[in-house]
Amino acid sequence: MDSLAPESLTAHHEAGFDHPWAVSDAPHEFTTKLLEALVGIEITITDLKGKWKVSQNRSVQDRSSVAKGLINHGHHEMAALVKLSGE
């Protein structure tokens, strides 16, 4: 993604949906107010800790449902991790 414009970010993240939403779908006054309210900050990261969350604490049925949803959105690798997390 070359641009951080709301239109390009939205297009990128909505591309996989059957009926993608576009910024132009919202009233211009609404998006203008949202853009005016944006605030940027910069944070220096000194330490980073991660946690593995792949529905491992859920039932087999729940994990299966999560995996199907991920597959439907093209996230096959993540779906495989969710399936393996209960084994």
N, CA, C and O atoms as a GROMACS GRO file, in nm:
protein
  348
    1MET      N    1   0.085  -0.117   0.000
    1MET     CA    2   0.000   0.000   0.000
    1MET      C    3   0.089   0.124   0.000
    1MET      O    4   0.169   0.143   0.092
    2ASP      N    5   0.076   0.206  -0.102
    2ASP     CA    6   0.159   0.324  -0.113
    2ASP      C    7   0.106   0.442  -0.035
    2ASP      O    8   0.183   0.528   0.006
    3SER      N    9  -0.022   0.447  -0.013
    3SER     CA   10  -0.084   0.564   0.047
    3SER      C   11  -0.154   0.527   0.176
    3SER      O   12  -0.205   0.416   0.191
    4LEU      N   13  -0.156   0.621   0.269
    4LEU     CA   14  -0.229   0.600   0.393
    4LEU      C   15  -0.364   0.670   0.389
    4LEU      O   16  -0.428   0.687   0.493
    5ALA      N   17  -0.407   0.711   0.271
    5ALA     CA   18  -0.537   0.776   0.258
    5ALA      C   19  -0.646   0.680   0.302
    5ALA      O   20  -0.636   0.560   0.279
    6PRO      N   21  -0.751   0.733   0.366
    6PRO     CA   22  -0.860   0.645   0.413
    6PRO      C   23  -0.916   0.558   0.301
    6PRO      O   24  -0.953   0.442   0.325
    7GLU      N   25  -0.924   0.612   0.182
    7GLU     CA   26  -0.980   0.534   0.071
    7GLU      C   27  -0.897   0.411   0.040
    7GLU      O   28  -0.952   0.303   0.016
    8SER      N   29  -0.764   0.426   0.040
    8SER     CA   30  -0.679   0.311   0.006
    8SER      C   31  -0.676   0.209   0.120
    8SER      O   32  -0.674   0.088   0.094
    9LEU      N   33  -0.676   0.255   0.244
    9LEU     CA   34  -0.680   0.163   0.358
    9LEU      C   35  -0.811   0.084   0.357
    9LEU      O   36  -0.811  -0.038   0.376
   10THR      N   37  -0.920   0.154   0.336
   10THR     CA   38  -1.051   0.088   0.334
   10THR      C   39  -1.058  -0.011   0.218
   10THR      O   40  -1.103  -0.124   0.237
   11ALA      N   41  -1.016   0.030   0.101
   11ALA     CA   42  -1.019  -0.059  -0.016
   11ALA      C   43  -0.936  -0.185   0.010
   11ALA      O   44  -0.978  -0.296  -0.026
   12HIS      N   45  -0.820  -0.168   0.072
   12HIS     CA   46  -0.733  -0.281   0.101
   12HIS      C   47  -0.802  -0.381   0.196
   12HIS      O   48  -0.801  -0.502   0.170
   13HIS      N   49  -0.859  -0.330   0.303
   13HIS     CA   50  -0.917  -0.418   0.405
   13HIS      C   51  -1.056  -0.471   0.368
   13HIS      O   52  -1.100  -0.570   0.426
   14GLU      N   53  -1.124  -0.408   0.279
   14GLU     CA   54  -1.258  -0.452   0.238
   14GLU      C   55  -1.255  -0.539   0.112
   14GLU      O   56  -1.357  -0.596   0.075
   15ALA      N   57  -1.140  -0.549   0.048
   15ALA     CA   58  -1.128  -0.617  -0.082
   15ALA      C   59  -1.180  -0.761  -0.081
   15ALA      O   60  -1.231  -0.807  -0.183
   16GLY      N   61  -1.167  -0.832   0.029
   16GLY     CA   62  -1.206  -0.972   0.032
   16GLY      C   63  -1.354  -0.997   0.054
   16GLY      O   64  -1.399  -1.112   0.049
   17PHE      N   65  -1.431  -0.893   0.077
   17PHE     CA   66  -1.573  -0.911   0.104
   17PHE      C   67  -1.656  -0.909  -0.026
   17PHE      O   68  -1.619  -0.844  -0.123
   18ASP      N   69  -1.767  -0.982  -0.024
   18ASP     CA   70  -1.855  -0.985  -0.142
   18ASP      C   71  -1.911  -0.846  -0.174
   18ASP      O   72  -1.926  -0.811  -0.290
   19HIS      N   73  -1.940  -0.770  -0.072
   19HIS     CA   74  -1.994  -0.634  -0.089
   19HIS      C   75  -1.907  -0.537  -0.009
   19HIS      O   76  -1.947  -0.492   0.098
   20PRO      N   77  -1.788  -0.505  -0.062
   20PRO     CA   78  -1.697  -0.419   0.014
   20PRO      C   79  -1.754  -0.280   0.038
   20PRO      O   80  -1.819  -0.221  -0.049
   21TRP      N   81  -1.728  -0.229   0.157
   21TRP     CA   82  -1.771  -0.095   0.194
   21TRP      C   83  -1.666   0.003   0.141
   21TRP      O   84  -1.547  -0.030   0.136
   22ALA      N   85  -1.708   0.121   0.102
   22ALA     CA   86  -1.616   0.224   0.055
   22ALA      C   87  -1.638   0.351   0.136
   22ALA      O   88  -1.748   0.376   0.183
   23VAL      N   89  -1.533   0.429   0.152
   23VAL     CA   90  -1.544   0.555   0.224
   23VAL      C   91  -1.652   0.642   0.163
   23VAL      O   92  -1.724   0.713   0.234
   24SER      N   93  -1.665   0.637   0.032
   24SER     CA   94  -1.766   0.718  -0.038
   24SER      C   95  -1.909   0.676  -0.004
   24SER      O   96  -2.004   0.748  -0.036
   25ASP      N   97  -1.926   0.560   0.061
   25ASP     CA   98  -2.059   0.516   0.105
   25ASP      C   99  -2.110   0.599   0.223
   25ASP      O  100  -2.231   0.606   0.246
   26ALA      N  101  -2.019   0.661   0.296
   26ALA     CA  102  -2.057   0.742   0.413
   26ALA      C  103  -2.077   0.887   0.369
   26ALA      O  104  -2.014   0.931   0.272
   27PRO      N  105  -2.161   0.961   0.439
   27PRO     CA  106  -2.179   1.102   0.407
   27PRO      C  107  -2.047   1.178   0.422
   27PRO      O  108  -1.972   1.153   0.516
   28HIS      N  109  -2.020   1.269   0.331
   28HIS     CA  110  -1.895   1.346   0.332
   28HIS      C  111  -1.874   1.419   0.465
   28HIS      O  112  -1.763   1.424   0.517
   29GLU      N  113  -1.980   1.474   0.520
   29GLU     CA  114  -1.970   1.547   0.648
   29GLU      C  115  -1.922   1.454   0.759
   29GLU      O  116  -1.843   1.494   0.845
   30PHE      N  117  -1.969   1.330   0.757
   30PHE     CA  118  -1.932   1.231   0.858
   30PHE      C  119  -1.782   1.199   0.850
   30PHE      O  120  -1.712   1.202   0.952
   31THR      N  121  -1.733   1.168   0.730
   31THR     CA  122  -1.591   1.133   0.715
   31THR      C  123  -1.502   1.254   0.742
   31THR      O  124  -1.391   1.238   0.793
   32THR      N  125  -1.547   1.372   0.707
   32THR     CA  126  -1.468   1.492   0.736
   32THR      C  127  -1.449   1.509   0.885
   32THR      O  128  -1.339   1.539   0.931
   33LYS      N  129  -1.556   1.490   0.962
   33LYS     CA  130  -1.547   1.501   1.109
   33LYS      C  131  -1.455   1.393   1.166
   33LYS      O  132  -1.379   1.419   1.259
   34LEU      N  133  -1.462   1.272   1.111
   34LEU     CA  134  -1.374   1.166   1.159
   34LEU      C  135  -1.228   1.201   1.134
   34LEU      O  136  -1.144   1.182   1.222
   35LEU      N  137  -1.198   1.251   1.015
   35LEU     CA  138  -1.061   1.286   0.982
   35LEU      C  139  -1.010   1.400   1.071
   35LEU      O  140  -0.893   1.400   1.110
   36GLU      N  141  -1.096   1.494   1.102
   36GLU     CA  142  -1.055   1.605   1.189
   36GLU      C  143  -1.025   1.557   1.331
   36GLU      O  144  -0.949   1.621   1.403
   37ALA      N  145  -1.084   1.445   1.371
   37ALA     CA  146  -1.067   1.395   1.508
   37ALA      C  147  -0.946   1.302   1.522
   37ALA      O  148  -0.913   1.262   1.634
   38LEU      N  149  -0.880   1.268   1.413
   38LEU     CA  150  -0.764   1.180   1.421
   38LEU      C  151  -0.649   1.247   1.494
   38LEU      O  152  -0.621   1.366   1.473
   39VAL      N  153  -0.584   1.170   1.578
   39VAL     CA  154  -0.467   1.219   1.650
   39VAL      C  155  -0.356   1.115   1.634
   39VAL      O  156  -0.379   0.996   1.654
   40GLY      N  157  -0.239   1.160   1.598
   40GLY     CA  158  -0.126   1.069   1.583
   40GLY      C  159  -0.033   1.079   1.702
   40GLY      O  160  -0.012   1.187   1.758
   41ILE      N  161   0.023   0.965   1.741
   41ILE     CA  162   0.120   0.963   1.850
   41ILE      C  163   0.238   0.876   1.808
   41ILE      O  164   0.226   0.792   1.718
   42GLU      N  165   0.350   0.895   1.873
   42GLU     CA  166   0.467   0.811   1.849
   42GLU      C  167   0.509   0.751   1.982
   42GLU      O  168   0.523   0.823   2.081
   43ILE      N  169   0.530   0.622   1.983
   43ILE     CA  170   0.569   0.552   2.106
   43ILE      C  171   0.698   0.474   2.078
   43ILE      O  172   0.708   0.402   1.980
   44THR      N  173   0.794   0.491   2.166
   44THR     CA  174   0.917   0.414   2.156
   44THR      C  175   0.896   0.281   2.228
   44THR      O  176   0.863   0.278   2.346
   45ILE      N  177   0.916   0.173   2.157
   45ILE     CA  178   0.898   0.040   2.214
   45ILE      C  179   1.030  -0.003   2.277
   45ILE      O  180   1.133  -0.006   2.211
   46THR      N  181   1.025  -0.036   2.404
   46THR     CA  182   1.146  -0.080   2.475
   46THR      C  183   1.141  -0.229   2.508
   46THR      O  184   1.244  -0.289   2.537
   47ASP      N  185   1.023  -0.288   2.503
   47ASP     CA  186   1.008  -0.430   2.534
   47ASP      C  187   0.882  -0.480   2.462
   47ASP      O  188   0.783  -0.407   2.452
   48LEU      N  189   0.886  -0.602   2.414
   48LEU     CA  190   0.772  -0.657   2.343
   48LEU      C  191   0.753  -0.801   2.387
   48LEU      O  192   0.845  -0.882   2.379
   49LYS      N  193   0.633  -0.832   2.433
   49LYS     CA  194   0.600  -0.969   2.473
   49LYS      C  195   0.475  -1.012   2.397
   49LYS      O  196   0.382  -0.933   2.382
   50GLY      N  197   0.472  -1.133   2.350
   50GLY     CA  198   0.359  -1.181   2.273
   50GLY      C  199   0.289  -1.297   2.343
   50GLY      O  200   0.345  -1.360   2.433
   51LYS      N  201   0.169  -1.323   2.300
   51LYS     CA  202   0.092  -1.434   2.355
   51LYS      C  203   0.028  -1.506   2.237
   51LYS      O  204  -0.029  -1.442   2.148
   52TRP      N  205   0.036  -1.635   2.236
   52TRP     CA  206  -0.020  -1.716   2.130
   52TRP      C  207  -0.169  -1.738   2.156
   52TRP      O  208  -0.205  -1.806   2.252
   53LYS      N  209  -0.255  -1.682   2.072
   53LYS     CA  210  -0.400  -1.695   2.090
   53LYS      C  211  -0.460  -1.751   1.961
   53LYS      O  212  -0.477  -1.680   1.862
   54VAL      N  213  -0.491  -1.878   1.964
   54VAL     CA  214  -0.552  -1.942   1.846
   54VAL      C  215  -0.672  -2.027   1.888
   54VAL      O  216  -0.690  -2.138   1.838
   55SER      N  217  -0.752  -1.974   1.978
   55SER     CA  218  -0.873  -2.041   2.025
   55SER      C  219  -0.845  -2.172   2.096
   55SER      O  220  -0.931  -2.259   2.102
   56GLN      N  221  -0.724  -2.187   2.150
   56GLN     CA  222  -0.686  -2.314   2.213
   56GLN      C  223  -0.769  -2.344   2.338
   56GLN      O  224  -0.776  -2.460   2.380
   57ASN      N  225  -0.830  -2.244   2.397
   57ASN     CA  226  -0.912  -2.266   2.516
   57ASN      C  227  -1.059  -2.287   2.483
   57ASN      O  228  -1.143  -2.292   2.573
   58ARG      N  229  -1.091  -2.300   2.356
   58ARG     CA  230  -1.230  -2.316   2.312
   58ARG      C  231  -1.259  -2.463   2.283
   58ARG      O  232  -1.168  -2.545   2.273
   59SER      N  233  -1.387  -2.495   2.269
   59SER     CA  234  -1.428  -2.632   2.238
   59SER      C  235  -1.391  -2.668   2.094
   59SER      O  236  -1.362  -2.581   2.012
   60VAL      N  237  -1.393  -2.797   2.066
   60VAL     CA  238  -1.365  -2.844   1.930
   60VAL      C  239  -1.462  -2.779   1.832
   60VAL      O  240  -1.422  -2.737   1.723
   61GLN      N  241  -1.589  -2.771   1.869
   61GLN     CA  242  -1.690  -2.712   1.782
   61GLN      C  243  -1.659  -2.564   1.755
   61GLN      O  244  -1.669  -2.518   1.641
   62ASP      N  245  -1.622  -2.489   1.859
   62ASP     CA  246  -1.588  -2.348   1.842
   62ASP      C  247  -1.466  -2.330   1.753
   62ASP      O  248  -1.466  -2.245   1.664
   63ARG      N  249  -1.363  -2.411   1.775
   63ARG     CA  250  -1.242  -2.401   1.693
   63ARG      C  251  -1.273  -2.433   1.548
   63ARG      O  252  -1.220  -2.369   1.457
   64SER      N  253  -1.358  -2.532   1.526
   64SER     CA  254  -1.397  -2.568   1.389
   64SER      C  255  -1.468  -2.452   1.321
   64SER      O  256  -1.443  -2.423   1.204
   65SER      N  257  -1.556  -2.385   1.394
   65SER     CA  258  -1.630  -2.271   1.340
   65SER      C  259  -1.535  -2.155   1.309
   65SER      O  260  -1.547  -2.091   1.205
   66VAL      N  261  -1.442  -2.129   1.399
   66VAL     CA  262  -1.343  -2.023   1.376
   66VAL      C  263  -1.260  -2.055   1.252
   66VAL      O  264  -1.237  -1.968   1.168
   67ALA      N  265  -1.216  -2.180   1.241
   67ALA     CA  266  -1.134  -2.221   1.127
   67ALA      C  267  -1.211  -2.205   0.996
   67ALA      O  268  -1.154  -2.159   0.897
   68LYS      N  269  -1.338  -2.242   0.994
   68LYS     CA  270  -1.419  -2.226   0.873
   68LYS      C  271  -1.431  -2.079   0.834
   68LYS      O  272  -1.422  -2.044   0.716
   69GLY      N  273  -1.452  -1.993   0.932
   69GLY     CA  274  -1.460  -1.850   0.904
   69GLY      C  275  -1.330  -1.796   0.847
   69GLY      O  276  -1.331  -1.716   0.754
   70LEU      N  277  -1.218  -1.840   0.904
   70LEU     CA  278  -1.088  -1.796   0.852
   70LEU      C  279  -1.066  -1.845   0.709
   70LEU      O  280  -1.017  -1.769   0.625
   71ILE      N  281  -1.102  -1.969   0.682
   71ILE     CA  282  -1.088  -2.024   0.546
   71ILE      C  283  -1.174  -1.945   0.449
   71ILE      O  284  -1.131  -1.914   0.338
   72ASN      N  285  -1.296  -1.911   0.489
   72ASN     CA  286  -1.386  -1.835   0.402
   72ASN      C  287  -1.331  -1.697   0.368
   72ASN      O  288  -1.367  -1.638   0.266
   73HIS      N  289  -1.242  -1.645   0.453
   73HIS     CA  290  -1.181  -1.514   0.427
   73HIS      C  291  -1.039  -1.528   0.373
   73HIS      O  292  -0.964  -1.430   0.368
   74GLY      N  293  -1.001  -1.650   0.334
   74GLY     CA  294  -0.872  -1.671   0.269
   74GLY      C  295  -0.753  -1.684   0.364
   74GLY      O  296  -0.639  -1.678   0.320
   75HIS      N  297  -0.778  -1.702   0.492
   75HIS     CA  298  -0.670  -1.713   0.590
   75HIS      C  299  -0.645  -1.860   0.624
   75HIS      O  300  -0.667  -1.903   0.737
   76HIS      N  301  -0.599  -1.936   0.527
   76HIS     CA  302  -0.583  -2.080   0.540
   76HIS      C  303  -0.477  -2.118   0.642
   76HIS      O  304  -0.495  -2.215   0.717
   77GLU      N  305  -0.365  -2.045   0.647
   77GLU     CA  306  -0.259  -2.077   0.741
   77GLU      C  307  -0.307  -2.060   0.885
   77GLU      O  308  -0.280  -2.145   0.971
   78MET      N  309  -0.378  -1.952   0.912
   78MET     CA  310  -0.428  -1.928   1.047
   78MET      C  311  -0.533  -2.034   1.084
   78MET      O  312  -0.538  -2.079   1.198
   79ALA      N  313  -0.615  -2.071   0.988
   79ALA     CA  314  -0.716  -2.175   1.012
   79ALA      C  315  -0.646  -2.306   1.052
   79ALA      O  316  -0.692  -2.376   1.142
   80ALA      N  317  -0.537  -2.339   0.985
   80ALA     CA  318  -0.464  -2.461   1.019
   80ALA      C  319  -0.409  -2.454   1.161
   80ALA      O  320  -0.411  -2.554   1.232
   81LEU      N  321  -0.360  -2.337   1.203
   81LEU     CA  322  -0.310  -2.321   1.340
   81LEU      C  323  -0.422  -2.337   1.442
   81LEU      O  324  -0.402  -2.398   1.548
   82VAL      N  325  -0.539  -2.284   1.412
   82VAL     CA  326  -0.654  -2.298   1.503
   82VAL      C  327  -0.691  -2.445   1.517
   82VAL      O  328  -0.718  -2.493   1.627
   83LYS      N  329  -0.693  -2.517   1.404
   83LYS     CA  330  -0.727  -2.659   1.408
   83LYS      C  331  -0.624  -2.738   1.490
   83LYS      O  332  -0.661  -2.828   1.566
   84LEU      N  333  -0.497  -2.705   1.475
   84LEU     CA  334  -0.391  -2.776   1.546
   84LEU      C  335  -0.384  -2.742   1.694
   84LEU      O  336  -0.330  -2.820   1.773
   85SER      N  337  -0.437  -2.628   1.733
   85SER     CA  338  -0.422  -2.581   1.871
   85SER      C  339  -0.488  -2.671   1.974
   85SER      O  340  -0.450  -2.668   2.091
   86GLY      N  341  -0.583  -2.749   1.934
   86GLY     CA  342  -0.652  -2.837   2.028
   86GLY      C  343  -0.595  -2.976   2.036
   86GLY      O  344  -0.640  -3.058   2.116
   87GLU      N  345  -0.499  -3.003   1.953
   87GLU     CA  346  -0.442  -3.141   1.949
   87GLU      C  347  -0.337  -3.160   2.055
   87GLU      O  348  -0.279  -3.269   2.066
   0.00000   0.00000   0.00000
